[in-house]
């Protein structure tokens, strides 16, 4: 259970940070276009 919990936490963290990075990149691109 501990290993599964750690893996799930890593996956959730990576997905959340990945989404944040993608959103920031998109926002920067939109700002540059304007």
PDB file of N, CA, C, O and CB in Angstrom:
ATOM      1  N   UNK A   1       0.849  -1.206   0.000  1.00  0.00           N
ATOM      2  CA  UNK A   1       0.000   0.000   0.000  1.00  0.00           C
ATOM      3  C   UNK A   1       0.886   1.259   0.000  1.00  0.00           C
ATOM      4  O   UNK A   1       0.600   2.226  -0.706  1.00  0.00           O
ATOM      5  CB  UNK A   1      -0.961   0.004   1.245  1.00  0.00           C
ATOM      6  N   UNK A   2       1.960   1.233   0.797  1.00  0.00           N
ATOM      7  CA  UNK A   2       2.839   2.411   0.856  1.00  0.00           C
ATOM      8  C   UNK A   2       3.402   2.742  -0.513  1.00  0.00           C
ATOM      9  O   UNK A   2       3.368   3.897  -0.936  1.00  0.00           O
ATOM     10  CB  UNK A   2       3.986   2.180   1.848  1.00  0.00           C
ATOM     11  N   UNK A   3       3.926   1.728  -1.218  1.00  0.00           N
ATOM     12  CA  UNK A   3       4.495   1.967  -2.553  1.00  0.00           C
ATOM     13  C   UNK A   3       3.426   2.504  -3.495  1.00  0.00           C
ATOM     14  O   UNK A   3       3.677   3.449  -4.242  1.00  0.00           O
ATOM     15  CB  UNK A   3       5.109   0.669  -3.130  1.00  0.00           C
ATOM     16  N   UNK A   4       2.243   1.914  -3.465  1.00  0.00           N
ATOM     17  CA  UNK A   4       1.161   2.376  -4.359  1.00  0.00           C
ATOM     18  C   UNK A   4       0.808   3.821  -4.044  1.00  0.00           C
ATOM     19  O   UNK A   4       0.621   4.629  -4.955  1.00  0.00           O
ATOM     20  CB  UNK A   4      -0.101   1.476  -4.220  1.00  0.00           C
ATOM     21  N   UNK A   5       0.717   4.151  -2.768  1.00  0.00           N
ATOM     22  CA  UNK A   5       0.375   5.525  -2.371  1.00  0.00           C
ATOM     23  C   UNK A   5       1.452   6.486  -2.873  1.00  0.00           C
ATOM     24  O   UNK A   5       1.142   7.560  -3.388  1.00  0.00           O
ATOM     25  CB  UNK A   5       0.223   5.636  -0.821  1.00  0.00           C
ATOM     26  N   UNK A   6       2.721   6.094  -2.719  1.00  0.00           N
ATOM     27  CA  UNK A   6       3.817   6.975  -3.171  1.00  0.00           C
ATOM     28  C   UNK A   6       3.748   7.180  -4.680  1.00  0.00           C
ATOM     29  O   UNK A   6       3.916   8.298  -5.166  1.00  0.00           O
ATOM     30  CB  UNK A   6       5.198   6.384  -2.778  1.00  0.00           C
ATOM     31  N   UNK A   7       3.501   6.104  -5.418  1.00  0.00           N
ATOM     32  CA  UNK A   7       3.419   6.199  -6.888  1.00  0.00           C
ATOM     33  C   UNK A   7       2.250   7.105  -7.285  1.00  0.00           C
ATOM     34  O   UNK A   7       2.385   7.951  -8.168  1.00  0.00           O
ATOM     35  CB  UNK A   7       3.252   4.780  -7.532  1.00  0.00           C
ATOM     36  N   UNK A   8       1.106   6.922  -6.628  1.00  0.00           N
ATOM     37  CA  UNK A   8      -0.064   7.752  -6.953  1.00  0.00           C
ATOM     38  C   UNK A   8       0.237   9.216  -6.659  1.00  0.00           C
ATOM     39  O   UNK A   8      -0.121  10.093  -7.446  1.00  0.00           O
ATOM     40  CB  UNK A   8      -1.311   7.288  -6.154  1.00  0.00           C
ATOM     41  N   UNK A   9       0.892   9.486  -5.531  1.00  0.00           N
ATOM     42  CA  UNK A   9       1.226  10.868  -5.174  1.00  0.00           C
ATOM     43  C   UNK A   9       2.150  11.470  -6.227  1.00  0.00           C
ATOM     44  O   UNK A   9       1.962  12.613  -6.642  1.00  0.00           O
ATOM     45  CB  UNK A   9       1.889  10.931  -3.775  1.00  0.00           C
ATOM     46  N   UNK A  10       3.155  10.695  -6.662  1.00  0.00           N
ATOM     47  CA  UNK A  10       4.099  11.198  -7.684  1.00  0.00           C
ATOM     48  C   UNK A  10       3.353  11.505  -8.981  1.00  0.00           C
ATOM     49  O   UNK A  10       3.580  12.541  -9.607  1.00  0.00           O
ATOM     50  CB  UNK A  10       5.236  10.161  -7.951  1.00  0.00           C
ATOM     51  N   UNK A  11       2.463  10.597  -9.377  1.00  0.00           N
ATOM     52  CA  UNK A  11       1.715  10.795 -10.636  1.00  0.00           C
ATOM     53  C   UNK A  11       0.858  12.058 -10.531  1.00  0.00           C
ATOM     54  O   UNK A  11       0.832  12.874 -11.453  1.00  0.00           O
ATOM     55  CB  UNK A  11       0.813   9.549 -10.956  1.00  0.00           C
ATOM     56  N   UNK A  12       0.160  12.217  -9.407  1.00  0.00           N
ATOM     57  CA  UNK A  12      -0.703  13.397  -9.244  1.00  0.00           C
ATOM     58  C   UNK A  12       0.132  14.666  -9.251  1.00  0.00           C
ATOM     59  O   UNK A  12      -0.233  15.653  -9.889  1.00  0.00           O
ATOM     60  CB  UNK A  12      -1.521  13.304  -7.936  1.00  0.00           C
ATOM     61  N   UNK A  13       1.262  14.641  -8.535  1.00  0.00           N
ATOM     62  CA  UNK A  13       2.113  15.842  -8.495  1.00  0.00           C
ATOM     63  C   UNK A  13       2.632  16.190  -9.878  1.00  0.00           C
ATOM     64  O   UNK A  13       2.599  17.352 -10.285  1.00  0.00           O
ATOM     65  CB  UNK A  13       3.292  15.638  -7.533  1.00  0.00           C
ATOM     66  N   UNK A  14       3.116  15.178 -10.609  1.00  0.00           N
ATOM     67  CA  UNK A  14       3.668  15.435 -11.948  1.00  0.00           C
ATOM     68  C   UNK A  14       2.584  15.983 -12.872  1.00  0.00           C
ATOM     69  O   UNK A  14       2.839  16.911 -13.639  1.00  0.00           O
ATOM     70  CB  UNK A  14       4.278  14.140 -12.549  1.00  0.00           C
ATOM     71  N   UNK A  15       1.378  15.421 -12.806  1.00  0.00           N
ATOM     72  CA  UNK A  15       0.299  15.889 -13.687  1.00  0.00           C
ATOM     73  C   UNK A  15      -0.087  17.327 -13.337  1.00  0.00           C
ATOM     74  O   UNK A  15      -0.302  18.155 -14.222  1.00  0.00           O
ATOM     75  CB  UNK A  15      -0.939  14.960 -13.577  1.00  0.00           C
ATOM     76  N   UNK A  16      -0.174  17.614 -12.025  1.00  0.00           N
ATOM     77  CA  UNK A  16      -0.561  18.970 -11.599  1.00  0.00           C
ATOM     78  C   UNK A  16       0.497  19.980 -12.043  1.00  0.00           C
ATOM     79  O   UNK A  16       0.165  21.011 -12.628  1.00  0.00           O
ATOM     80  CB  UNK A  16      -0.751  19.031 -10.054  1.00  0.00           C
ATOM     81  N   UNK A  17       1.788  19.682 -11.761  1.00  0.00           N
ATOM     82  CA  UNK A  17       2.855  20.624 -12.142  1.00  0.00           C
ATOM     83  C   UNK A  17       2.944  20.732 -13.655  1.00  0.00           C
ATOM     84  O   UNK A  17       3.181  21.819 -14.182  1.00  0.00           O
ATOM     85  CB  UNK A  17       4.217  20.180 -11.559  1.00  0.00           C
ATOM     86  N   UNK A  18       2.756  19.606 -14.371  1.00  0.00           N
ATOM     87  CA  UNK A  18       2.804  19.638 -15.840  1.00  0.00           C
ATOM     88  C   UNK A  18       1.714  20.561 -16.368  1.00  0.00           C
ATOM     89  O   UNK A  18       1.964  21.376 -17.256  1.00  0.00           O
ATOM     90  CB  UNK A  18       2.641  18.210 -16.435  1.00  0.00           C
ATOM     91  N   UNK A  19       0.509  20.436 -15.825  1.00  0.00           N
ATOM     92  CA  UNK A  19      -0.594  21.291 -16.264  1.00  0.00           C
ATOM     93  C   UNK A  19      -0.298  22.756 -15.983  1.00  0.00           C
ATOM     94  O   UNK A  19      -0.588  23.626 -16.804  1.00  0.00           O
ATOM     95  CB  UNK A  19      -1.897  20.880 -15.576  1.00  0.00           C
ATOM     96  N   UNK A  20       0.287  23.025 -14.809  1.00  0.00           N
ATOM     97  CA  UNK A  20       0.614  24.416 -14.457  1.00  0.00           C
ATOM     98  C   UNK A  20       1.641  24.978 -15.433  1.00  0.00           C
ATOM     99  O   UNK A  20       1.504  26.104 -15.910  1.00  0.00           O
ATOM    100  CB  UNK A  20       1.153  24.505 -13.003  1.00  0.00           C
ATOM    101  N   UNK A  21       2.672  24.186 -15.726  1.00  0.00           N
ATOM    102  CA  UNK A  21       3.713  24.651 -16.658  1.00  0.00           C
ATOM    103  C   UNK A  21       3.103  24.916 -18.029  1.00  0.00           C
ATOM    104  O   UNK A  21       3.414  25.927 -18.658  1.00  0.00           O
ATOM    105  CB  UNK A  21       4.861  23.610 -16.773  1.00  0.00           C
ATOM    106  N   UNK A  22       2.242  24.022 -18.496  1.00  0.00           N
ATOM    107  CA  UNK A  22       1.622  24.186 -19.822  1.00  0.00           C
ATOM    108  C   UNK A  22       0.761  25.449 -19.837  1.00  0.00           C
ATOM    109  O   UNK A  22       0.799  26.221 -20.795  1.00  0.00           O
ATOM    110  CB  UNK A  22       0.761  22.938 -20.192  1.00  0.00           C
ATOM    111  N   UNK A  23      -0.014  25.653 -18.770  1.00  0.00           N
ATOM    112  CA  UNK A  23      -0.882  26.843 -18.713  1.00  0.00           C
ATOM    113  C   UNK A  23      -0.038  28.114 -18.705  1.00  0.00           C
ATOM    114  O   UNK A  23      -0.393  29.102 -19.349  1.00  0.00           O
ATOM    115  CB  UNK A  23      -1.793  26.800 -17.457  1.00  0.00           C
ATOM    116  N   UNK A  24       1.086  28.089 -17.971  1.00  0.00           N
ATOM    117  CA  UNK A  24       1.963  29.273 -17.919  1.00  0.00           C
ATOM    118  C   UNK A  24       2.548  29.543 -19.301  1.00  0.00           C
ATOM    119  O   UNK A  24       2.594  30.688 -19.749  1.00  0.00           O
ATOM    120  CB  UNK A  24       3.107  29.077 -16.876  1.00  0.00           C
ATOM    121  N   UNK A  25       2.996  28.480 -19.978  1.00  0.00           N
ATOM    122  CA  UNK A  25       3.573  28.655 -21.312  1.00  0.00           C
ATOM    123  C   UNK A  25       2.535  29.239 -22.269  1.00  0.00           C
ATOM    124  O   UNK A  25       2.847  30.134 -23.054  1.00  0.00           O
ATOM    125  CB  UNK A  25       4.105  27.310 -21.853  1.00  0.00           C
ATOM    126  N   UNK A  26       1.303  28.734 -22.205  1.00  0.00           N
ATOM    127  CA  UNK A  26       0.237  29.235 -23.081  1.00  0.00           C
ATOM    128  C   UNK A  26      -0.037  30.713 -22.764  1.00  0.00           C
ATOM    129  O   UNK A  26      -0.212  31.524 -23.673  1.00  0.00           O
ATOM    130  CB  UNK A  26      -1.067  28.384 -22.911  1.00  0.00           C
ATOM    131  N   UNK A  27      -0.073  31.054 -21.477  1.00  0.00           N
ATOM    132  CA  UNK A  27      -0.328  32.443 -21.078  1.00  0.00           C
ATOM    133  C   UNK A  27       0.784  33.342 -21.604  1.00  0.00           C
ATOM    134  O   UNK A  27       0.516  34.439 -22.094  1.00  0.00           O
ATOM    135  CB  UNK A  27      -0.438  32.567 -19.532  1.00  0.00           C
ATOM    136  N   UNK A  28       2.040  32.880 -21.507  1.00  0.00           N
ATOM    137  CA  UNK A  28       3.156  33.696 -22.007  1.00  0.00           C
ATOM    138  C   UNK A  28       3.038  33.879 -23.513  1.00  0.00           C
ATOM    139  O   UNK A  28       3.269  34.975 -24.024  1.00  0.00           O
ATOM    140  CB  UNK A  28       4.516  33.046 -21.652  1.00  0.00           C
ATOM    141  N   UNK A  29       2.683  32.822 -24.222  1.00  0.00           N
ATOM    142  CA  UNK A  29       2.547  32.913 -25.682  1.00  0.00           C
ATOM    143  C   UNK A  29       1.439  33.904 -26.041  1.00  0.00           C
ATOM    144  O   UNK A  29       1.603  34.711 -26.956  1.00  0.00           O
ATOM    145  CB  UNK A  29       2.247  31.515 -26.298  1.00  0.00           C
ATOM    146  N   UNK A  30       0.313  33.846 -25.325  1.00  0.00           N
ATOM    147  CA  UNK A  30      -0.801  34.757 -25.610  1.00  0.00           C
ATOM    148  C   UNK A  30      -0.355  36.201 -25.344  1.00  0.00           C
ATOM    149  O   UNK A  30      -0.651  37.106 -26.124  1.00  0.00           O
ATOM    150  CB  UNK A  30      -2.057  34.394 -24.741  1.00  0.00           C
ATOM    151  N   UNK A  31       0.366  36.403 -24.225  1.00  0.00           N
ATOM    152  CA  UNK A  31       0.835  37.756 -23.899  1.00  0.00           C
ATOM    153  C   UNK A  31       1.791  38.265 -24.976  1.00  0.00           C
ATOM    154  O   UNK A  31       1.742  39.435 -25.354  1.00  0.00           O
ATOM    155  CB  UNK A  31       1.528  37.774 -22.517  1.00  0.00           C
ATOM    156  N   UNK A  32       2.660  37.381 -25.467  1.00  0.00           N
ATOM    157  CA  UNK A  32       3.621  37.799 -26.506  1.00  0.00           C
ATOM    158  C   UNK A  32       2.869  38.160 -27.786  1.00  0.00           C
ATOM    159  O   UNK A  32       3.227  39.128 -28.456  1.00  0.00           O
ATOM    160  CB  UNK A  32       4.667  36.670 -26.790  1.00  0.00           C
ATOM    161  N   UNK A  33       1.835  37.397 -28.133  1.00  0.00           N
ATOM    162  CA  UNK A  33       1.071  37.679 -29.352  1.00  0.00           C
ATOM    163  C   UNK A  33       0.400  39.045 -29.254  1.00  0.00           C
ATOM    164  O   UNK A  33       0.339  39.781 -30.239  1.00  0.00           O
ATOM    165  CB  UNK A  33       0.013  36.581 -29.599  1.00  0.00           C
ATOM    166  N   UNK A  34      -0.104  39.384 -28.071  1.00  0.00           N
ATOM    167  CA  UNK A  34      -0.775  40.677 -27.882  1.00  0.00           C
ATOM    168  C   UNK A  34       0.277  41.785 -27.858  1.00  0.00           C
ATOM    169  O   UNK A  34      -0.065  42.959 -27.710  1.00  0.00           O
ATOM    170  CB  UNK A  34      -1.622  40.688 -26.562  1.00  0.00           C
TER     171      UNK A  34
END
